[in-house]
Amino acid sequence: MATIEEMRSRVGMQEYIVTNTRSTDYPGNYTGYDDSYNQARFEKNFRIDVVSMDSNDIQFDMVGINAAVANAFRRVLLSEVPTMAIEKVFILNNTSIIQDEVLAHRLGLIPLFVDPRLFEFRADSSSDKWEESTTELNTIEFELKVKCSRNPHAAKDATDPEELYKNSRVLTEHMKWKPLGDQADRFSACPIRPVHPDILIAKMRPGQEIDVRLHAVKGLGRDHAKFSPVATATYRLMPDITITSPIPEEHVEKFAKCFSEGVIAIREDATGCKVVKVVNPRLDSCSREVLRHDEFKDIVKLSRIRDHFIFSIESTGALRAEDLMREAIKIVMSKCQEVLASDVLQR
């Protein structure tokens, strides 16, 4: 039974192979195990533990689910939580060395600091009806107008373009928000702007100019990566390190160095001998370096806990990382409700 329980709860890591990679805890697969879905049992075992959090990053543990559910949250974060991004670039003048298409592409990838929940999706995005369908509820307008010129006050021996020229670097701080309708009042407390003011858009020299008008709209990452609200959204299984036999004192230092820093601590026991202790397995990179040494192969067991997921989410800056996860949960719930409300299950 111990072997079956290990197959059900652990992904094994041996020197050259990874075992038990497939979930097998489905109803009827194991005699004596009730693997049917039970709401009370799920609520008892499920938990979320926030490890660290700031405005743009969050790391938390999600325990008690399987890989399919964890991956659903990850995919929704990447492609179905909406954001605002520049969709149309109206180029009035561009004499820089950057081609119009490349300039438009670079502008589209600039993250914008605005809550997309306060806007609507555009009903009609066709080019011939763009202007007439533009409203303060579905579009944000920016202006980017920069011209490079010589700096008359530059030192004669100056060689740095930043000192020789004015506006030699076109940055996101040059993008000026042009409120539409009542946007100035709606966003007076938190004006719309690029997330970072120092993103480089282009480099210019005297006489060159960029004059463009930008329209940002609400969209989804599944349509274009510029709408994805996360820089990264990843998960991994919690490592599990089991020391089955005492480590000889002469090998203690070597054993600790086989793992990532902070995973193994060296302590002294009651007799003053050095012993090792697993203190923080979540820091381990699972390199399996320890299994390359013959003296350690039979005294340590490496695995990952199958239902313990370590999530890391980094926001692009439009929404806080914690808000992104809340939105992802709402979207997954709405999808479930759509299925329950349909006749798919009945068929």
Buried (B, 14 or more C-beta within 10 A) or exposed (E): EEEBEBBBBBBBBEEEEBEBEEBEBEEEEBEEBEEEEEEEEEEEEEEEEEEEBEEBBBBBBBBBBEBEBBEBBBBBBBBBBBBBBBBBBBBEEBEBEBEEEEBBBBBBEBBBBBBBEEBEEBEEBEEEEBEEEBEBBBBBBBBBBBBBBEBEEBEEEEEEBEEBBBBBBBBBEBBEBEBBEEBBEBBEEEEBBBBBEEBEBBBBBBEBBBBBBBBBBBBBBEEEEBBBBBBEBBBBBBBBBEBEEEBEEEBBEBBBEBBBEEBBEEEEEEEEEBBBEBEBBBEBEBEBEBBEEEEBEEBBBBBBBBBBBBBBBBBBBBBBBBBBBEBBEEBBEEEEEEEEEEEEEEE
